[in-house]
Amino acid sequence: MRRLIAFGIIFLLVFAIGSQSALAQKIEEVSRSAVPTEDLSVGEMVHIDEVVLKEVSPDLTDRTTLRFTTSLIDPIWDIKMENASGWAYQDTQRDWEFTLEFDHSIYDILKISLSGTAPEVGKKEYYYLMHISIGDEAITTISAYVTTDEINEVLASIERADERIMTAKDEIKSAEDAGVPAAMLEASKGFLNSAEGSLGRAKVLYEVPDMGASKQAAEDAYGEAQRSSEGLTAAIEAHENQLARNQLIKYGLIAVAILILIVVAFRLITKRGWDRLG
């Protein structure tokens, strides 16, 4: 009896999961056209020409509730439901979010177009332009980043500063590997630390968002990283000059030692010669 009850429970669970899966898969996207593929500018007019949804089976007879959402300002949705006979129902919606009942006993195709304006943003952000779902499952998602020229300039400044700092770090590492004394690298490392601090502030200010202050901090970071490299160049030149002087001193001492040996040897040879004559 217990085995029969357990089998029954398992069967009901499998049936329930299968039913939910089938419910979520009643409609699917089959095509889309004129969909934005690049970043959008604030205030830009956006038009999604057509998204086509279709039943996964012609045998469905119940209804499915579809939820439509968008982040576009002043959206205009044009919705058309069709069947194989060509009979159609058309509707227009102007809301950011709404639901629609799709009657499978009458229709089998849903066509949607959408127009609107890209929203205001303080920083570059990712938005749903069109999102259609059944319950928690997305059927169609069309998204894009929304930005401005000023925001793009700030992001470019942050990226340039980040790259310049990485270059300065690599240069310092190469100098250390080449044996440049730590004392000669202190100034460069100080500028590098300042650059990293300025870059950190630039990223924080971007998130605030405060684009003007963020760009200034990024430019400061770039300049400090540049000074780090310039100081490093001077340190490397000084180190190389010191090595050259040390080499000269070394060879000079060797030459002096050789000269002394020659003089001493000459005197010894001369002295022996005089001794023989005497």
Summary of the structure (lengths in Angstrom):
residues: 278
radius of gyration: 38.7
end to end distance: 136.4
largest distance: 140.2
contacts: 801
relative contact order: 0.10
helix: 52%
strand: 29%
